[in-house]
Amino acid sequence: MEINSNYILWGIIVIYMSFIFLKGVFKVKSIHHSDDYLVAGRSVRWFLLFATMGATIIGGGYSIGAVGKTYELGLVWVFVFAGAYFHFIFSGLVVAPQFREAKLYTVAGYFGYRFGENPRFLALILSILFSIFIVAAQMAAFGTVLSTIMPQFADNVTVLRWAIFIGGMMVIIYSTAGGLLAVMHTDIYQFVVLFVGFVLTLVLCLPDILGSWGEITTKIRPEFFQVEGGKGWLFLITTFLAFFVGETFGPAYVTRYCVGTNIRETKMGIAGVGIFLGLTFPVILFFIALYARIHFPEIDSQQALPMVIQRLNHPIVAGLIIAALLSAVMSSADSALNSATAIFVKDLFEHQLGWTKKGDKYLLKLARICTAILGITAMLVAIILPDIIGLLLFTYHIWAPAIILPVVVGAISKKRSPELTKRIFITMLISILSTFIYMTTPWADTFDPAVFGVLVSVVVFFSTNLIYRGSNDSEK
């Protein structure tokens, strides 16, 4: 780009991000109590819910990270990432209505509501770990974008770390001021600009790709265009399931299950965005990744998306798209940070420590302190471990085995008993320990640990059912 074009690009980025940042910060005036801060007052209509879910998932992992992985391995990752969009359909129709009806705040709160104290405490620990690593993944994505639009520093680790620090501090300030109410009211701008920007980028990519298709297929290895990417169907199926079950019941999404005006609005917003993105976004990402593979064959994969946007678009358009991408990454981080705050306030301080008589103003102040501390912790993790998809996969591996089966059981069954509480707790413990052990084996590279852990949880849960049934029969 010319120097003047760079000025235009940076000018648009600064103006747009300032607008989004200030829009969020000024929402502090609308926050009167802790429910405004943590669950946006439970007054969100379907389209705002649709936009905020969309903006959250299109953040770092499912834009920069998705294009990067597709750039490396090809079509297989298009199908893998589709698992995350389809989970919205299941969650919106089956799980979210129950969270909204019970007026919950967190995953751990649901475990307490359905299964009792021990499962709730274990879900609390896992929720905190999950949230911190998800925030770290988004901050790493923010740093990657910033370092990429400064190509002279693209390979400089120090610049990447500074970019993560700058983005992380913006997220922390933004989150501390406005909470979830601020996030959701800025997400609508981010989602619309992002999606339109991606469609425009696709339209600009396609003539170049289609015009030289025959040449492309001879230059790029055949596995790039194979559904299983040359890695086998077992890899495709289990990694798809890892993203499906790994995203399901993630703390940032669960918070949004609880904010709809009513159950109907909740279903329309969450399931609707799953259908919309599942039908459109994988195709968009594949062709953008293919274009990057053709024109930038030697770059770091996580720089593929920002470099394509810069190459194709007018500096004003490019600046707007990159700024929207940065702010969507901020939104994803902000959402996860907000859910982590809810976990600390509602599950740890109120429930575990019994701080129920401190008053709402105290809880609101406490929530802001928690946001700042958790944000700084996640920022440090991102600086140490800046691999976006690696961070996402690690969170799924520790989360899904313990969480998925209990929430599904709670969703499809109304049974409550001390026996069920024990079975759920035993299932959670054994599945976590088994998954950690399995992650150290060579099989983990082919059969995803999250899927392995979920299968273990199914086996353990039904085995304990047979054991308890057998002991009850013997007593009779």
C-alpha positions in Angstrom: 0.0 0.0 0.0 1.0 3.6 -0.5 1.8 5.7 2.5 -1.4 7.8 2.1 -3.4 4.5 1.9 -1.8 3.4 5.2 -2.9 6.7 6.8 -6.5 6.2 5.5 -6.5 2.6 6.7 -5.3 3.5 10.2 -7.6 6.5 10.4 -10.6 4.4 9.7 -9.5 1.8 12.2 -9.0 4.4 14.9 -12.3 6.2 14.2 -14.4 3.0 14.1 -12.8 1.5 17.2 -13.1 4.7 19.1 -16.8 4.8 18.2 -17.4 1.2 19.4 -15.3 1.7 22.5 -17.0 4.9 23.6 -20.4 3.5 22.7 -19.7 0.6 25.1 -18.2 2.7 27.8 -21.0 5.2 27.8 -23.5 2.4 28.5 -22.3 2.7 32.1 -25.0 5.3 32.6 -27.7 2.6 31.9 -26.3 0.2 34.6 -28.3 0.6 37.8 -27.9 -2.8 39.4 -25.9 -6.0 39.0 -28.4 -7.7 36.7 -27.9 -4.9 34.2 -24.1 -5.5 34.4 -24.2 -9.4 34.3 -27.3 -10.3 32.2 -28.3 -7.0 30.5 -31.5 -6.8 32.6 -33.0 -9.9 30.9 -34.7 -7.7 28.4 -33.0 -8.5 25.1 -35.1 -9.0 21.9 -34.4 -11.7 19.3 -32.5 -9.7 16.7 -30.1 -8.2 19.3 -29.6 -11.7 20.6 -29.0 -12.9 17.0 -26.4 -10.2 16.4 -24.6 -10.6 19.7 -24.3 -14.4 19.3 -23.1 -13.9 15.7 -20.6 -11.2 16.6 -19.2 -13.3 19.5 -18.6 -16.5 17.4 -17.2 -14.6 14.4 -14.6 -13.2 16.8 -10.9 -14.4 16.7 -11.3 -18.2 16.6 -14.0 -18.4 13.9 -12.6 -15.8 11.6 -8.9 -15.4 11.9 -8.3 -18.8 13.4 -10.8 -20.5 11.0 -9.2 -19.0 7.9 -5.8 -19.8 9.2 -6.5 -23.5 9.8 -8.3 -23.7 6.4 -5.2 -22.0 4.8 -3.1 -24.8 6.3 -5.2 -27.9 5.7 -8.0 -27.0 3.4 -11.6 -28.0 3.1 -11.6 -30.3 6.1 -11.6 -27.3 8.5 -14.7 -25.9 6.8 -16.6 -28.9 8.0 -14.9 -28.9 11.4 -15.8 -25.3 12.2 -19.4 -25.9 11.0 -19.9 -27.8 14.2 -19.8 -24.6 16.2 -22.6 -23.0 14.2 -24.8 -26.1 14.4 -24.5 -26.1 18.2 -26.4 -22.9 18.3 -29.4 -24.7 16.8 -29.4 -27.4 19.4 -28.7 -25.0 22.3 -31.4 -22.5 21.1 -34.1 -25.0 20.7 -33.4 -27.4 23.7 -31.1 -25.9 26.3 -31.4 -22.1 26.3 -35.2 -22.1 27.1 -34.5 -23.9 30.3 -31.8 -21.5 31.4 -34.1 -18.6 30.7 -37.1 -20.1 32.4 -35.1 -20.7 35.6 -33.6 -17.2 35.5 -30.0 -18.5 35.9 -26.7 -16.7 35.4 -24.1 -19.4 34.8 -23.4 -23.1 34.0 -22.4 -23.8 37.6 -25.8 -22.2 38.7 -27.5 -24.7 36.4 -25.6 -27.6 37.9 -26.7 -26.5 41.4 -30.2 -26.0 40.2 -30.4 -29.5 38.7 -27.8 -31.7 40.6 -26.7 -30.1 43.8 -23.6 -28.8 45.5 -20.7 -31.1 44.5 -21.4 -31.0 40.7 -21.9 -27.2 41.0 -18.5 -26.7 42.6 -16.7 -28.7 40.0 -18.5 -26.8 37.2 -17.5 -23.6 38.9 -13.8 -24.5 38.7 -14.1 -25.6 35.1 -16.1 -22.5 34.1 -13.4 -20.2 35.5 -10.6 -22.0 33.5 -12.7 -22.1 30.4 -13.5 -18.4 30.5 -9.9 -17.3 31.1 -8.6 -19.4 28.2 -11.4 -18.2 25.8 -10.6 -14.6 26.7 -6.9 -15.3 26.1 -7.7 -16.8 22.7 -9.6 -13.6 21.6 -6.8 -11.3 22.9 -4.3 -13.4 20.9 -6.4 -12.9 17.9 -6.5 -9.1 18.5 -2.8 -9.0 18.7 -2.4 -11.1 15.5 -4.6 -8.6 13.5 -2.7 -5.6 14.8 0.7 -7.1 14.1 -0.4 -8.1 10.6 -1.5 -4.6 9.5 2.1 -3.6 10.4 3.8 -6.0 7.9 7.3 -4.6 8.7 6.8 -6.1 12.2 4.8 -9.2 11.2 7.4 -11.6 12.5 8.3 -9.7 15.6 7.2 -11.5 18.7 7.6 -8.3 20.8 5.2 -6.4 18.5 2.7 -9.2 18.8 2.9 -9.1 22.6 2.5 -5.3 22.6 -0.5 -5.7 20.3 -2.0 -8.2 22.7 -1.4 -5.9 25.6 -3.0 -2.9 23.9 -6.0 -4.9 22.8 -6.3 -6.6 26.2 -6.3 -3.3 28.1 -9.1 -2.0 25.8 -11.1 -5.1 26.5 -10.6 -4.8 30.3 -11.5 -1.1 30.4 -14.5 -1.6 28.1 -15.8 -4.6 30.1 -15.3 -3.0 33.5 -17.3 0.0 32.5 -20.2 -1.4 30.6 -20.7 -5.1 31.4 -22.9 -7.2 29.1 -25.3 -4.4 28.4 -22.6 -2.4 26.7 -21.4 -5.5 24.7 -24.7 -6.4 23.3 -25.6 -2.8 22.2 -22.3 -2.6 20.2 -22.5 -6.1 18.8 -25.2 -5.2 16.4 -22.9 -2.7 14.6 -20.1 -5.3 14.6 -22.1 -8.1 13.3 -23.6 -6.2 10.4 -20.3 -4.6 9.3 -18.4 -7.9 9.7 -20.8 -10.0 7.7 -21.1 -7.4 4.9 -17.3 -7.1 4.9 -16.8 -10.8 4.6 -19.3 -11.1 1.8 -17.7 -8.2 -0.1 -14.3 -9.8 0.4 -15.7 -13.1 -1.0 -17.1 -11.3 -4.1 -13.7 -9.7 -4.8 -11.9 -13.1 -4.3 -14.1 -15.2 -6.6 -13.3 -13.7 -10.0 -9.5 -14.3 -9.4 -10.1 -17.9 -8.1 -12.7 -19.0 -10.8 -10.7 -17.4 -13.6 -7.6 -19.6 -12.8 -9.3 -22.7 -11.3 -7.5 -25.2 -13.5 -4.1 -23.7 -12.6 -5.0 -23.6 -8.9 -5.8 -27.3 -8.7 -2.4 -28.2 -10.2 -0.4 -26.0 -7.9 -2.2 -26.8 -4.6 -1.9 -30.3 -3.1 -5.0 -32.5 -3.8 -5.7 -33.0 0.0 -6.6 -29.3 0.3 -9.8 -30.0 -1.6 -10.7 -33.3 0.0 -13.4 -33.4 2.6 -11.2 -35.2 5.2 -8.1 -33.3 4.1 -6.0 -36.4 3.9 -6.1 -36.8 7.7 -8.8 -39.5 7.7 -12.6 -39.6 8.4 -12.0 -40.3 12.1 -10.1 -37.0 12.4 -12.9 -35.1 10.6 -15.7 -36.6 12.6 -14.1 -36.3 16.1 -12.8 -32.8 15.6 -16.2 -31.7 14.2 -17.8 -33.1 17.4 -15.1 -31.4 19.5 -16.2 -28.0 18.2 -19.8 -28.9 18.5 -19.7 -30.2 22.0 -16.9 -27.8 23.0 -18.9 -24.7 22.2 -22.1 -26.1 23.6 -22.8 -24.6 27.0 -19.7 -22.4 26.9 -20.0 -19.8 29.7 -20.2 -16.8 27.4 -23.0 -18.4 25.4 -24.8 -19.6 28.6 -25.0 -16.0 29.8 -26.8 -15.1 26.6 -29.3 -18.0 27.1 -30.4 -16.1 30.2 -30.9 -12.6 28.8 -33.9 -12.9 26.3 -37.1 -11.0 27.0 -38.9 -14.4 26.9 -38.4 -18.0 25.8 -39.7 -17.4 22.3 -37.3 -14.5 21.6 -34.5 -16.6 23.1 -35.2 -19.5 20.6 -35.5 -17.2 17.6 -32.3 -15.4 18.3 -30.0 -18.3 19.2 -31.2 -21.0 16.8 -31.7 -18.4 14.1 -28.1 -17.3 14.0 -27.0 -20.9 14.0 -29.0 -21.7 10.9 -27.9 -18.5 9.2 -24.2 -18.8 9.8 -24.1 -22.6 9.2 -25.5 -22.0 5.7 -23.2 -19.1 4.8 -20.0 -18.6 6.7 -18.1 -21.9 6.0 -18.3 -21.2 2.3 -17.1 -17.6 2.7 -14.1 -18.7 4.9 -13.0 -21.5 2.5 -12.7 -19.2 -0.6 -10.9 -16.5 1.4 -8.5 -19.1 2.7 -8.0 -20.5 -0.8 -7.2 -17.0 -2.1 -4.7 -16.5 0.6 -3.1 -19.8 -0.2 -2.7 -18.7 -3.8 -1.3 -15.3 -3.2 0.5 -15.6 0.1 1.9 -19.2 0.2 4.6 -18.6 2.8 3.0 -16.5 5.5 2.0 -17.4 9.0 -1.4 -19.0 8.7 -3.0 -16.6 11.3 -2.1 -13.6 9.1 -4.0 -15.0 6.1 -7.4 -13.2 6.7 -6.0 -9.7 7.5 -3.6 -9.8 4.5 -6.4 -10.8 2.1 -8.6 -8.0 3.3 -5.7 -5.5 2.9 -4.9 -6.8 -0.6 -8.4 -6.8 -2.0 -10.2 -3.8 -0.7 -10.0 -0.1 -1.0 -8.2 1.3 2.1 -11.4 2.8 3.5 -13.3 -0.5 3.1 -10.3 -2.5 4.4 -10.0 -0.2 7.4 -13.6 -0.6 8.2 -13.5 -4.4 7.9 -10.3 -4.8 9.9 -11.7 -2.4 12.6 -14.9 -4.4 12.8 -12.9 -7.6 13.0 -10.9 -6.1 15.9 -13.9 -4.9 17.7 -15.7 -8.3 17.2 -12.6 -9.9 18.8 -13.0 -7.5 21.6 -16.7 -8.4 21.8 -15.9 -12.1 22.1 -13.3 -11.4 24.8 -15.7 -9.1 26.6 -18.5 -11.6 26.5 -16.3 -14.4 28.0 -14.9 -11.9 30.5 -18.4 -10.9 31.5 -19.4 -14.6 32.0 -16.3 -15.2 34.1 -17.3 -12.2 36.3 -20.8 -13.7 36.7 -19.3 -17.0 37.7 -17.2 -15.3 40.4 -20.0 -13.0 41.7 -22.9 -15.4 41.6 -21.2 -18.8 42.1 -18.2 -18.1 44.3 -18.9 -15.0 46.3 -22.7 -15.2 46.7 -23.2 -19.0 46.8 -20.0 -20.5 48.0 -18.9 -17.7 50.4 -22.4 -16.6 51.4 -22.0 -12.9 50.5 -25.8 -12.5 50.0 -26.3 -9.6 52.5 -23.7 -7.2 51.1 -26.2 -5.2 49.0 -26.5 -4.8 45.2 -24.2 -1.8 45.0 -21.4 -3.8 46.7 -21.9 -6.7 44.2 -21.8 -4.3 41.3 -18.5 -2.9 42.6 -17.2 -6.4 43.2 -18.2 -7.4 39.7 -16.1 -4.6 38.2 -13.0 -5.6 40.3 -13.4 -9.2 39.2 -13.6 -8.2 35.6 -10.3 -6.2 35.8 -8.4 -9.0 37.6 -9.7 -11.8 35.3 -8.9 -9.7 32.2 -5.3 -9.1 33.3 -4.9 -12.8 34.0 -6.2 -13.8 30.5 -4.0 -11.1 28.9 -0.9 -12.7 30.4 -2.0 -16.1 29.2 -2.4 -14.7 25.7 1.1 -13.2 25.8 2.6 -16.5 26.9 0.5 -18.7 24.6 -0.6 -16.7 21.5 -1.8 -19.7 19.4 -5.5 -19.0 18.9 -6.8 -22.4 17.9 -4.5 -24.1 20.4 -6.1 -22.1 23.2 -9.6 -22.9 21.9 -8.9 -26.6 21.6 -7.4 -26.8 25.1 -10.5 -25.2 26.6 -12.7 -27.7 24.8 -10.7 -30.6 26.0 -11.1 -29.7 29.7 -14.6 -28.4 29.4 -16.7 -30.8 27.2 -16.0 -34.1 29.0 -17.4 -32.9 32.3 -20.1 -30.5 31.2 -21.9 -31.9 28.1 -23.6 -35.1 29.4 -24.9 -33.6 32.7 -26.5 -30.6 30.9 -28.1 -32.9 28.3 -29.4 -35.2 31.1 -30.7 -32.1 32.9 -32.4 -30.9 29.7 -34.2 -34.1 28.8 -35.0 -35.5 32.3 -36.8 -33.9 35.2 -35.5 -36.5 37.7 -33.9 -35.2 41.0 -32.3 -37.4 43.6 -29.2 -37.8 45.9 -28.4 -40.8 43.8 -28.4 -38.8 40.5 -26.2 -36.1 42.2 -23.6 -38.7 43.1 -23.7 -40.3 39.6 -23.2 -36.9 37.9 -20.3 -36.0 40.3 -18.5 -39.3 39.7 -19.0 -39.0 36.0 -17.5 -35.5 35.9 -14.5 -36.5 37.9 -13.7 -39.7 36.0 -14.2 -38.1 32.6 -11.9 -35.2 33.4 -9.1 -37.4 34.8 -9.4 -39.8 31.8 -9.2 -37.0 29.3 -6.1 -35.5 30.9 -4.4 -38.9 30.8 -5.6 -39.5 27.2 -4.2 -36.1 26.1 -0.7 -37.5 26.8 -1.1 -40.4 24.4 -0.3 -40.5 20.6 -3.9 -41.3 19.8 -5.0 -37.8 20.9 -3.7 -36.5 17.5 -6.2 -38.6 15.6 -9.1 -39.1 17.9 -10.0 -35.8 19.6 -9.6 -35.7 23.4 -12.9 -33.8 23.9 -14.8 -36.4 22.1 -13.0 -39.2 23.9 -13.9 -37.5 27.2 -17.5 -37.2 26.3 -17.7 -40.9 25.4 -16.1 -41.8 28.7 -18.7 -39.7 30.5 -21.5 -41.6 28.7 -20.0 -45.0 29.6 -19.4 -44.0 33.3 -22.9 -42.4 33.7 -24.7 -45.5 32.4 -22.4 -47.8 34.3 -23.1 -46.1 37.6 -26.8 -46.5 36.7 -26.4 -50.2 36.5 -24.4 -50.3 39.7 -26.9 -48.3 41.7 -29.8 -50.3 40.3 -28.0 -53.6 41.2 -27.4 -52.4 44.7 -31.0 -51.3 45.2 -32.2 -54.7 43.9 -29.9 -56.6 46.3 -31.2 -54.5 49.2 -34.7 -55.6 48.3 
